[in-house]
Amino acid sequence: MDLEVEPVADVDDAAVPAGIEAPEFVLYGGKGGVGKTTMAAATALASARDDTATLVVSTDPAHSLADTLEAEIPDEPARVREDVPLYAAEIDPEAAMAETPFGGQGEGSEASGGAGAGANPLGGLLGDEAGDLLGGAMPGSDEAAALWLLLEYVDDPRFERVVVDTAPTGHTLRLLELPELLDSMVGRILTMRERLGGMMEGLSGMFGGDDGEEQLEQGTANLNELSDRIERLRAVLRDPAKTDFRVVLVPEELSVRESERLLSRLEEFGIPVGTVVVNRLLQDPAEVADLDADWLVAPSHEDCEFCARRWDVQREALARSQDLFRGHEVRRVPLFPQEVHGEKLLRVVAACLEPTD
């Protein structure tokens, strides 16, 4: 059956934010499928509209950022718009593993001895033989590689703001747990190096043959750099002047429960949550944002029994969510009759997320 969908009309520039009120590091997190990519793309576009150099990056293995922005997006930051300074990247976990100390130096390199990327995550830190002896593949290596690159992007002088579309909640929590995990690992290995000292030098042949001592020195330098980065990332994530972790949910009981768990864990990590975004509300867009939205189809709670029942379900879920909302900015985004991709609808989403008043 063919359905006719009205084309999206132009959005009044006055209703769309030019720039946003947010720190330099904005992360969107939440359950899979709640609309994190849409929010990140809309926020990044709005941020870049006042000539703020903005990078939007996806760490979700199932990337959809390119489809949402309707642009080709590489796995390293590249400018995707000519009219505004908007940059984007979709992190490829395997490529990230090859470019960071968690996966050696990549396939075919001298340091890796031709080993495949990610074959020995500890090998990049201490050399292949040492990595094998110390336990081989490190759990969460792909998340660690993504974390490493994120911090590089935050420190990159090209970008004034970095907006992150995170993976679903479980992956995100593993990513956030990594600073503690890596800090512990780095501390243990460095302590072992200090205690064994001469013994390690005497056994250097076990860690790389004739070049063992040099490899161990390089490994120690890598670990020190990693430790410094962990401290830097921890400071950035916990500073509300630098980071806003925005939780996205849909008004359904399961999504609300998962969001409550995420907020609880973020609080344990000391990571500030400034904003909670409620997406796909069955409300008229004009009730959500200051928009001339006559061209947008709005649900009718009077003429559509299905809409009315779904709205009742949503209101019940929202009523049970008051503790979750308390102390946070709450932003509402309506359910649209078409998928949100391309600039026009993303500008509508931005108007809901970043009110111009």
ChimeraX attribute file (.defattr): number of C-alpha atoms within 10 A of each C-alpha:
attribute: neighborCount
match mode: 1-to-1
recipient: residues
	/A:1	3
	/A:2	4
	/A:3	5
	/A:4	6
	/A:5	9
	/A:6	11
	/A:7	9
	/A:8	11
	/A:9	12
	/A:10	12
	/A:11	18
	/A:12	12
	/A:13	11
	/A:14	11
	/A:15	20
	/A:16	24
	/A:17	24
	/A:18	19
	/A:19	18
	/A:20	20
	/A:21	9
	/A:22	17
	/A:23	16
	/A:24	17
	/A:25	24
	/A:26	24
	/A:27	22
	/A:28	28
	/A:29	31
	/A:30	30
	/A:31	23
	/A:32	16
	/A:33	12
	/A:34	21
	/A:35	21
	/A:36	29
	/A:37	27
	/A:38	25
	/A:39	27
	/A:40	28
	/A:41	30
	/A:42	30
	/A:43	28
	/A:44	30
	/A:45	29
	/A:46	27
	/A:47	29
	/A:48	23
	/A:49	19
	/A:50	14
	/A:51	15
	/A:52	20
	/A:53	20
	/A:54	27
	/A:55	29
	/A:56	26
	/A:57	29
	/A:58	29
	/A:59	24
	/A:60	23
	/A:61	15
	/A:62	11
	/A:63	18
	/A:64	16
	/A:65	25
	/A:66	20
	/A:67	15
	/A:68	20
	/A:69	22
	/A:70	13
	/A:71	13
	/A:72	13
	/A:73	20
	/A:74	15
	/A:75	15
	/A:76	16
	/A:77	18
	/A:78	14
	/A:79	16
	/A:80	20
	/A:81	14
	/A:82	8
	/A:83	9
	/A:84	18
	/A:85	21
	/A:86	24
	/A:87	24
	/A:88	29
	/A:89	22
	/A:90	23
	/A:91	23
	/A:92	20
	/A:93	20
	/A:94	17
	/A:95	18
	/A:96	26
	/A:97	28
	/A:98	23
	/A:99	19
	/A:100	24
	/A:101	27
	/A:102	27
	/A:103	32
	/A:104	29
	/A:105	26
	/A:106	25
	/A:107	17
	/A:108	12
	/A:109	14
	/A:110	10
	/A:111	16
	/A:112	22
	/A:113	13
	/A:114	12
	/A:115	18
	/A:116	17
	/A:117	24
	/A:118	30
	/A:119	20
	/A:120	26
	/A:121	31
	/A:122	26
	/A:123	28
	/A:124	29
	/A:125	27
	/A:126	27
	/A:127	24
	/A:128	24
	/A:129	18
	/A:130	22
	/A:131	21
	/A:132	16
	/A:133	12
	/A:134	13
	/A:135	12
	/A:136	16
	/A:137	17
	/A:138	19
	/A:139	12
	/A:140	17
	/A:141	24
	/A:142	24
	/A:143	24
	/A:144	28
	/A:145	26
	/A:146	24
	/A:147	22
	/A:148	21
	/A:149	18
	/A:150	20
	/A:151	16
	/A:152	13
	/A:153	20
	/A:154	19
	/A:155	14
	/A:156	12
	/A:157	10
	/A:158	13
	/A:159	19
	/A:160	19
	/A:161	25
	/A:162	27
	/A:163	28
	/A:164	29
	/A:165	26
	/A:166	24
	/A:167	24
	/A:168	20
	/A:169	18
	/A:170	14
	/A:171	17
	/A:172	20
	/A:173	18
	/A:174	15
	/A:175	22
	/A:176	21
	/A:177	17
	/A:178	19
	/A:179	21
	/A:180	14
	/A:181	16
	/A:182	17
	/A:183	17
	/A:184	12
	/A:185	15
	/A:186	20
	/A:187	14
	/A:188	12
	/A:189	15
	/A:190	16
	/A:191	12
	/A:192	12
	/A:193	17
	/A:194	11
	/A:195	11
	/A:196	12
	/A:197	11
	/A:198	11
	/A:199	10
	/A:200	18
	/A:201	17
	/A:202	12
	/A:203	13
	/A:204	19
	/A:205	14
	/A:206	15
	/A:207	23
	/A:208	18
	/A:209	12
	/A:210	11
	/A:211	11
	/A:212	22
	/A:213	19
	/A:214	14
	/A:215	21
	/A:216	21
	/A:217	14
	/A:218	16
	/A:219	22
	/A:220	18
	/A:221	14
	/A:222	17
	/A:223	23
	/A:224	16
	/A:225	11
	/A:226	19
	/A:227	20
	/A:228	12
	/A:229	18
	/A:230	22
	/A:231	13
	/A:232	14
	/A:233	20
	/A:234	16
	/A:235	15
	/A:236	18
	/A:237	21
	/A:238	19
	/A:239	16
	/A:240	18
	/A:241	13
	/A:242	16
	/A:243	23
	/A:244	23
	/A:245	23
	/A:246	25
	/A:247	24
	/A:248	25
	/A:249	27
	/A:250	25
	/A:251	24
	/A:252	17
	/A:253	17
	/A:254	13
	/A:255	19
	/A:256	22
	/A:257	17
	/A:258	16
	/A:259	23
	/A:260	19
	/A:261	15
	/A:262	20
	/A:263	22
	/A:264	13
	/A:265	15
	/A:266	18
	/A:267	13
	/A:268	9
	/A:269	16
	/A:270	15
	/A:271	21
	/A:272	20
	/A:273	22
	/A:274	17
	/A:275	19
	/A:276	26
	/A:277	26
	/A:278	23
	/A:279	21
	/A:280	17
	/A:281	20
	/A:282	22
	/A:283	19
	/A:284	19
	/A:285	25
	/A:286	15
	/A:287	13
	/A:288	18
	/A:289	24
	/A:290	17
	/A:291	18
	/A:292	12
	/A:293	17
	/A:294	11
	/A:295	12
	/A:296	18
	/A:297	15
	/A:298	17
	/A:299	21
	/A:300	15
	/A:301	16
	/A:302	9
	/A:303	9
	/A:304	10
	/A:305	11
	/A:306	13
	/A:307	16
	/A:308	16
	/A:309	12
	/A:310	16
	/A:311	19
	/A:312	14
	/A:313	15
	/A:314	18
	/A:315	16
	/A:316	14
	/A:317	19
	/A:318	18
	/A:319	11
	/A:320	14
	/A:321	18
	/A:322	10
	/A:323	10
	/A:324	18
	/A:325	16
	/A:326	10
	/A:327	12
	/A:328	15
	/A:329	12
	/A:330	16
	/A:331	17
	/A:332	21
	/A:333	25
	/A:334	22
	/A:335	19
	/A:336	19
	/A:337	12
	/A:338	13
	/A:339	10
	/A:340	19
	/A:341	18
	/A:342	16
	/A:343	17
	/A:344	15
	/A:345	22
	/A:346	24
	/A:347	23
	/A:348	26
	/A:349	27
	/A:350	29
	/A:351	26
	/A:352	27
	/A:353	26
	/A:354	23
	/A:355	16
	/A:356	16
	/A:357	6
